[in-house]
């Protein structure tokens, strides 16, 4: 009987020691480090900054027609010249059943620090060909158009603007 009691006591002690060791290791490994996760070299220095400006008045005049012009202004708010800025404009319907998306591309070269340049796109905002057979009910509103403009550089500087047309008047 004494052997069984020693065996049970030894097993309980081994279990307690093993559980304590696992809890101690888990606590050590989950202690947050005091190290900063900011990439080296970026602390205290502003990086290049690119901004896209859209004219709200011009956006309000855009309609569901082809051959419309959209002007935008690129502004380099950084300290370095941006050599190649690639602009991509995407026009899609909010109706996800319509899969036709239109893409437009342009480039702007040598945008000096603190300056702005204008870029223009000739857009086709007419309804996609597949939408003519869609269920047209007088109770349903026509789907809005989503316009997304992306400006990127090979160095990784980017700016994005998204507009939903037609613009809704603020109430």
Secondary structure, DSSP 8 states (H G I E B T S, - for coil): -HHHHHHHHHHHHHHHHHHHHHHHHHHHHTS------S-TT-TT-----EEEEE-HHHHHH--S-SSEEEEEEEEE-SSS-EEEEEEEEEEEES-TT----EEEEEEEEEE-TT-EEEEEEEE--S--GGGTTS---TTS----EEEEEEEEETTS-EEEEEEEES-----
